[in-house]
Amino acid sequence: DLIVLCCPVSAHLALLRRVARALYRLDQWGLLGHGAGTDATRMGSHSNRLPPILIGSLYGAGGFDWMSRIAFLKERPAGFSGQWRRPLGLFCLKAFPYLTKSLKAGEVTLHGRYPQIQAAVSPSNAAVRRRAKVLLDRLLQNEETGKKLEFLGLSGKEELGGDGTCADEELVWRDSMKAIDSHIGAASSIYTANSARNAVMMMAAQSRHHATGKSGASSSAVTASVPPPILLSQSNHLGNAATQSHQQPRPPPSPLLDLLTTPTLSDAADPSSALAFLTCTLNSTNQILHPCILVALFRNPTHPHLSDADGTISWNPNRELTPLPRFYADGAAKPEAGRLITAIAGGEMYFVIDALERLMCPRGYDPITALHGGEPVGRRVMNFLGNSPHDLGERSGLTDFVLRREWRRMFGGVEDEENDYPTSSNATNNSNASNDRQQAYGAKPNLIRREGLLSKLMSYGLSHNARLNAVLSPCIVVQPSQQYKFESSFNTASATNANDNDNNNNNNNKTLEEGT
């Protein structure tokens, strides 16, 4: 039912290709779902009655939906017909739901849970969202911890930049559960204790089907029973399970019937939830948080030219009391980290997010910019000070520039192209004018309002983070001595050369692996 990737984003594509190879093989063998063993079943409507297998990541940065498409296209076997015996779906979370760290093998410390759990799912429809909610609520223990899963994209709630479709669906599902119970005799099997029994029955049926396939016997008896799609008509009595599995599913009562059969305009506008997955990618904080912390850590503010040349710092383990620098305590707590994060987010990324959203989203929707940044408190502060993506996009001039370009692409007007590049009054020649046009939009001086205050607030939040003292930095020893010289592992080429030189000079060099 659920395939979850819990790993660094850099490992997603390689793992997705392995998942794709496995699923293609299982599909070829008829083992993806109960009752999907014959070509007639494959080409018929039975596959639509099976719930989708959801493939996803607990951290959806890096274009997870596009990586999935690439993986399944690269691994697609030559004989694949294009029709899966059981449908597939995608999901990813905007932020990793747990704050856990481990400094010792076998011991994991849970520092807390992310306050918001937001997911993108594909395909975008009520049935897949309901399926994803049930499975992810169970996986993430949302009921026990009081957390609530919300969906991103055009169909999301209005406060998340959507049209409120998901909020309406929640009301319908909640009000319809009692009606479903009385209508079909029990709730959906995914809510009841019958789930485990149903799974065992399905595995037993598949085992019989696989055995009959090897012996050449007919598998029609096995493929005849197909579970309904989202609501299974199951009895609470064990004795009726076998007979009821052969019955046709009965339609649920209204308005749930209308919900499951009538698509919305938002789902039709973005059937693959591309904007929801893009929200996860563009609003992932680690892509600027971690590099900024590393730059602040592996930089000597007193003599920046010394550390900027090779990215190394000196470290005395006896004085610092830790064998390696700590990522948050010794890096994020530096004021430089907060300044860099504020400057890069507001001065390099936010206006790009605004321009992309204006080009791709229907007017009146803002599923990407509504969730900019990381924590909700920081988002409210940025908006209050006039530094939302919309504000920065307008002040930077980039959004207006790309909209003018889009107008010219759609309706012509090539003769006005020069007017799309505003120039300053001091541009005296063609060379200066060309350079000035390139600087007329994007990052500008004083683009971010109250930048100094925001930098201090960011530094304060990082220096008072629960992860302090819990994460060692990714670095290696390049010059072993009482006062170690450390280098960020992002620059391993020079570190390797330094280690080779030290090894040639003496055999005392040792590399500490704890932080890499």
Disulfide bonds with the S-S distance in Angstrom:
none
